[in-house]
Amino acid sequence: MIRRGARRVATIGAFGAVLLAGCAASDGATGWHREGASPAQTRAAWNDCRRLAEDELGAAGRLPAGGPISTGNDPLANYDTYAAGRDIRRLAADCMGQKGYRRVAD
């Protein structure tokens, strides 16, 4: 019974890592539009917003230096990485809205 539960936790962790890989594939700046803004301006605005979000969240909100995905088999570490990325994207999206950008389909 315990092994079955451990397998389930490992499976959930692996699934989370796959989801993170999909999130990491996009740079975050794609999918935003503001009339008259060039792609370079949009990317610069996104990078500013992302930095502000990381600063607001502090060390707990920063993704690992090696990348956005925990490569270990620890499901809790994988979830923490996912949660940090989610929180950063949420705050950065709020910032982009304040700068006059709107979300469009990728």
C-alpha positions in Angstrom: 0.0 0.0 0.0 2.8 2.4 0.8 4.6 1.7 -2.4 1.5 2.4 -4.4 1.2 5.8 -2.7 4.8 6.5 -3.4 4.4 5.7 -7.0 1.4 8.0 -7.2 3.4 10.8 -5.7 6.3 10.2 -8.1 3.9 10.1 -11.1 2.3 13.4 -10.0 5.8 14.9 -9.7 6.8 13.7 -13.2 3.5 15.1 -14.7 4.3 18.4 -13.0 7.7 18.5 -14.5 6.2 17.9 -18.0 3.8 20.8 -17.4 6.7 23.0 -16.4 8.6 22.1 -19.5 5.7 23.4 -21.6 5.6 26.6 -19.6 9.3 27.1 -20.0 9.1 26.8 -23.8 7.4 30.2 -24.0 9.5 33.2 -23.1 6.4 35.0 -21.6 6.6 38.0 -23.8 4.7 36.2 -26.6 1.0 36.6 -26.4 1.0 40.3 -25.3 0.0 43.3 -27.5 0.0 47.0 -27.2 -0.9 49.3 -30.1 2.3 50.7 -31.5 4.7 48.6 -29.4 7.4 46.6 -31.3 8.3 43.0 -30.4 11.5 44.4 -28.9 9.5 46.8 -26.7 7.1 44.1 -25.7 10.0 41.8 -24.7 11.7 44.6 -22.7 8.4 45.4 -20.9 8.0 41.7 -20.1 11.5 41.4 -18.8 11.0 44.5 -16.6 7.8 43.1 -15.3 9.3 39.7 -14.6 12.2 41.3 -12.7 9.7 43.4 -10.6 7.7 40.2 -9.9 10.9 38.4 -8.8 11.9 41.3 -6.6 8.4 41.4 -5.0 8.4 37.7 -4.2 11.9 37.7 -2.9 14.2 34.7 -2.8 11.2 32.3 -2.3 9.8 33.4 -5.7 12.9 32.9 -7.7 13.3 30.0 -10.0 16.5 27.9 -9.7 19.5 29.3 -11.5 19.9 26.2 -13.6 16.4 26.6 -15.1 12.7 26.5 -14.4 12.5 22.8 -13.8 13.6 20.8 -10.8 15.4 17.8 -12.3 15.1 15.7 -9.1 12.5 13.1 -8.2 11.2 15.1 -5.2 7.6 16.0 -6.0 7.5 18.7 -3.4 10.6 20.4 -5.0 8.9 20.1 -8.4 5.8 21.7 -7.1 7.7 24.5 -5.4 9.3 25.3 -8.7 6.0 25.2 -10.5 4.4 27.5 -7.8 7.2 30.0 -8.0 6.9 30.2 -11.8 3.1 30.6 -11.5 3.4 33.4 -9.0 6.0 35.2 -11.1 3.9 34.9 -14.2 0.8 36.2 -12.4 2.5 39.3 -11.0 4.3 40.0 -14.3 0.9 39.7 -16.1 -0.6 42.3 -13.7 2.4 44.6 -14.5 2.0 44.2 -18.2 -1.7 45.2 -17.9 -0.7 48.3 -16.0 1.7 49.1 -18.9 -1.2 49.0 -21.3 -0.6 45.6 -22.8 -3.4 43.1 -23.2 -3.2 39.3 -23.5 -3.8 37.8 -26.9 -3.8 34.2 -28.2 -0.3 32.9 -28.8 
